[in-house]
Amino acid sequence: MQEPLLELKGVKTHFPLERGMLFGRGAATVKAVDGVSLSIAQGEVLGLVGESGCGKSTLARTILRLVPPTEGTVILAGRNLAELAPEELRAARADFQMVFQDPYASLNPRMTVYDTIAEAIQAHRAVSRAELAAEVSALLNRVGLAARFSRKYPHEFSGGQRQRIAVARALAVRPRLIVADEPVSALDVSIQAQIINLLAGLTREMGLTMIFISHDLAVVKHISDRIAVMYLGKIVELGPAAEVLERPLHPYTKALASAMPLPDPERERTRRRILLAGDPPSPVNPPAGCPFHPRCAYAIPECSRDQPRLEAFRTGHEAACLRLEQVNAD
Amino acid sequence: MALLEVDDLRTSFHTRNGVVRAVDGVSFCIDRGETLGIVGESGSGKSVACLSLLGLVPQPPGRIEGAGAVLEGIDLLRCPQEVLRGIRGRRIAMIFQDPMTSLNPYMTIEEQLMEPLLIHEKIGRAAAARMALQALQEVGVPEAEQRIRSYPHQFSGGMRQRVMIAMALIGKPDLLIADEPTTALDVTVQAQILDLIAQQQRQRGVAVIFISHDLSVVAGFCDRVMVMYAGRVVETADTRTIFREPKHPYTRALQRSRPAMQAKGAELCVIPGLPPDLSRPVPGCAFAPRCEFAVADCGRTEMRLQDVGAGQASACLRVQRGELTLQ
């Protein structure tokens, strides 16, 4: 097997909560990411799904070193990011870039498109003026925008166009890994398809590796090679994209997949939905044992005691459930 | 007889940059107990159309015109404000996308549930409190007796939306307008809320107008679907027909741009370009500039909704002429 581009080993990201004077600091911690191990191959697209508060964005930010991990290691292209000196980390940042959800907030309104992209190029490389101009127009063309737009400001663009600019800016440093955090959620349906096609095309043609975060399962299934399902800071299922959503193993993924609306009235009316009781619990005091057991229909007493590990059930398709065999007996 | 009959509704906003025709000649009707889905992208006029019916569009800058919007003999567009106030929240109730901003953060859930009863019905506080508790239990809020005294911030998003539904249904309305009620919620919670609305609808026989940008949410939920584009209705049909045989290129494009409808990894169908600027009316069909089937006539002939099959109407000129069949 190929050397993985990104490897996570037991990554935990906890945030201390301050709870007044009496109890002092650290009385409670938000366990946003709580023990994630994962490796992503060069050129792979990994979809990261889960409900709000499950820690998917925090995991992304931890990978990009926007927040330091509390525990565990993040190894990108053979380098342990935690061991790098600040200078080296700065240089290493050229290897990974992020595309954010809200293209209205992620571009500087007082910088032209040209300046926005040029700044990113110059942050990591010394280039002449002529080269810079040529590179900015090439990047704009790459994301489907005409070079003549480069003198405009973000407010002159629509949401979809702004997201294209954000992608161009991410590409400017020639990254190997792109983390896209809900990149199409703020866009209209007809525009979403344009951006999905753009991202899928880029990964294919430039051999980019991508982590694609979304709560929209249909979108994730479409673009990803593999999908990781997160629940309360842990990965509960990991496998090939279509497998995970069509033949889910973990009780939580089963519920998630059955809640995904289908654009087909016949199937939509006849299928059985697994309705989960209650809301996702808070990551402040996650339940002991399996994080999902309080909402799980299959839970037995052991589930509230023992923490399940990811186990392969089919080739390349694993889930963290103590009762994996029984749950998938049929 | 239809519960509500809307005829040629027009809502425009007079702004410094000209007149924005947000809703431009929308007609539809809905029967008792029926579910009508209104689908469209942002700016298509789906929300403004419903807000206009309830007189919730500020005038000025808004201006609501139209031949009529008749709720069992009462024309909502022309009746006096007092009459409309009696209809709003009582005969027609509405739930909104964001349950955080549509609940009052300073009032307990109980007070907010009781408020419409104290305004519309002639009952005392004790009776209203009893009904409020029952309403909260019916929408599946656990430990309702205790939680009814909480404030909105103590509820999660899904629970807040349940409170909104309880509030909307407490006046026993004939028509419930749900404007993207699940868009802000997680998938598993979305399934719970859709289930709840469907169940309440079956029990009470209330008609529902369900506004959404997501065709797949509408697929499982609505009897009929109306697709809007640039302030106009481009197609209407029963749900099965519109999914199996769309008769407007925009409907088909909207369906095909969703990943779930495509083979995995295939290029998604894209609608090129952007929705039109509603302050600059285009002659002919508003979708023509983005339509792969457009011919010269599309940019010249006024768009008009016409029957093209059993209970199906399309505003596409070429479909009406029989020149175009979409699979």
Boltz contact constraints between the chains, C-beta under 6 A:
constraints:
  - contact:
      token1: [A, 51]
      token2: [B, 186]
      max_distance: 6.0
  - contact:
      token1: [A, 52]
      token2: [B, 186]
      max_distance: 6.0
  - contact:
      token1: [A, 158]
      token2: [B, 274]
      max_distance: 6.0
  - contact:
      token1: [A, 188]
      token2: [B, 41]
      max_distance: 6.0
  - contact:
      token1: [A, 188]
      token2: [B, 42]
      max_distance: 6.0
  - contact:
      token1: [A, 189]
      token2: [B, 213]
      max_distance: 6.0
  - contact:
      token1: [A, 189]
      token2: [B, 257]
      max_distance: 6.0
  - contact:
      token1: [A, 190]
      token2: [B, 257]
      max_distance: 6.0
  - contact:
      token1: [A, 190]
      token2: [B, 271]
      max_distance: 6.0
  - contact:
      token1: [A, 193]
      token2: [B, 257]
      max_distance: 6.0
  - contact:
      token1: [A, 193]
      token2: [B, 268]
      max_distance: 6.0
  - contact:
      token1: [A, 193]
      token2: [B, 270]
      max_distance: 6.0
  - contact:
      token1: [A, 194]
      token2: [B, 270]
      max_distance: 6.0
  - contact:
      token1: [A, 196]
      token2: [B, 268]
      max_distance: 6.0
  - contact:
      token1: [A, 197]
      token2: [B, 267]
      max_distance: 6.0
  - contact:
      token1: [A, 197]
      token2: [B, 268]
      max_distance: 6.0
  - contact:
      token1: [A, 218]
      token2: [B, 259]
      max_distance: 6.0
  - contact:
      token1: [A, 218]
      token2: [B, 260]
      max_distance: 6.0
  - contact:
      token1: [A, 219]
      token2: [B, 259]
      max_distance: 6.0
  - contact:
      token1: [A, 222]
      token2: [B, 259]
      max_distance: 6.0
  - contact:
      token1: [A, 222]
      token2: [B, 264]
      max_distance: 6.0
  - contact:
      token1: [A, 255]
      token2: [B, 188]
      max_distance: 6.0
  - contact:
      token1: [A, 259]
      token2: [B, 187]
      max_distance: 6.0
  - contact:
      token1: [A, 259]
      token2: [B, 188]
      max_distance: 6.0
  - contact:
      token1: [A, 259]
      token2: [B, 191]
      max_distance: 6.0
  - contact:
      token1: [A, 261]
      token2: [B, 216]
      max_distance: 6.0
  - contact:
      token1: [A, 261]
      token2: [B, 217]
      max_distance: 6.0
  - contact:
      token1: [A, 262]
      token2: [B, 216]
      max_distance: 6.0
  - contact:
      token1: [A, 263]
      token2: [B, 215]
      max_distance: 6.0
  - contact:
      token1: [A, 263]
      token2: [B, 216]
      max_distance: 6.0
  - contact:
      token1: [A, 263]
      token2: [B, 219]
      max_distance: 6.0
  - contact:
      token1: [A, 263]
      token2: [B, 258]
      max_distance: 6.0
  - contact:
      token1: [A, 263]
      token2: [B, 260]
      max_distance: 6.0
  - contact:
      token1: [A, 263]
      token2: [B, 261]
      max_distance: 6.0
  - contact:
      token1: [A, 265]
      token2: [B, 219]
      max_distance: 6.0
  - contact:
      token1: [A, 265]
      token2: [B, 239]
      max_distance: 6.0
  - contact:
      token1: [A, 265]
      token2: [B, 240]
      max_distance: 6.0
  - contact:
      token1: [A, 265]
      token2: [B, 243]
      max_distance: 6.0
  - contact:
      token1: [A, 268]
      token2: [B, 219]
      max_distance: 6.0
  - contact:
      token1: [A, 268]
      token2: [B, 220]
      max_distance: 6.0
  - contact:
      token1: [A, 273]
      token2: [B, 191]
      max_distance: 6.0
  - contact:
      token1: [A, 275]
      token2: [B, 192]
      max_distance: 6.0
  - contact:
      token1: [A, 276]
      token2: [B, 188]
      max_distance: 6.0
  - contact:
      token1: [A, 279]
      token2: [B, 156]
      max_distance: 6.0
  - contact:
      token1: [A, 279]
      token2: [B, 158]
      max_distance: 6.0
